[in-house]
Amino acid sequence: MFRLWGKEFKDNHMLRDTVICDDSDDTRTHKIFHALEEICYEFDLSKPIWLESTIDEFKRHDKTRFYQDNFVDSIDFDYLEIHIIEE
């Protein structure tokens, strides 16, 4: 079971969160992209852009944050954090 936790933060307070579960036979990368897409749909956000720093942080910690620089549209929170909690 693959689970990805998505959280929205503003002023160091979590505004909302969700957990996306995926039991498919897809690759890990496909599961991450699919789960991020579902999180963005649920939170009504545009999909963020993966910058080099975002990719590096995710590779090291299985967790990363998407700031305003990662989004084309304006966001009303400080950052979106995703974290793999189970593989």
N, C-alpha and C positions, 0 to 999 in steps of 0.2 A: 504494500500500500504506500503510495506516494502522497504526502500532504504538504502543501505550501500555505504559509500563514501570511496574509496581507494586512498591513496596519497603516492607518493614516494618522499623522501626528501634527499638532499645532501647539506651540509654546510648551513643549515637553509633556503634553497630555495626549493620550490616544483618543481620537475622535470616534473612530469605528474600526472594526476588524472583521475578517472573515477567514475561514479555512477552506481550501479547495482540495478535495480528495480525487485521486486518479488511480484507477486499477487497470488501466489499459496496458498493452504490451509495447507502447511507444518507447522511444529512447528517452533518456533523462532530459535532454535538451528540449525535445518536443513537449514533454510533460510540463517543464518550467514555462515555456512560452504559452502553452495552452492555459495553464493555471493563471498566469499573469493577465492574459486576455480576459478570463472570466472575472478576475478581481476588478479590472478596469471597467468591465461591463456592469458589474454589481455596484461599483462606486460612481458610475457615470463619468468616467475619465477617458481622455484620449490615451492611446498606448504610449508609454514612455520610450525614449531612445536610449539604447545601451551605449554609454560612453566607455572609453578604455578604463577609466577609474572604476566605473560601476562593474565592469566585467572582472577586473582584477580583484576587487573586494569580494565579489560573489564566489570566485574560484577559491579564495583563501578561507572564507568563513561560512559558505552556504547561506549568506545573508547579505543584502545590500539595500541602499537607500536611493530613491529617485527624487531629486530636488527639482526646482523650477527649471534648471538648465536642461533637464532630461525631457521636459514636456514642451510641445509646440504651443499649446494653449496655456493661458494663465491658470494657476491653481490657487485655491483659497485655503491651503494648509502649508505646512513647512516642508514635509516630505512624506513619501510613500515608502514603507519598508516591506520587503518580502524576505521570508525566512523559511528554509526547508526544515520541517520539524520531524519528518519521517520518510525513510526511503525503503 
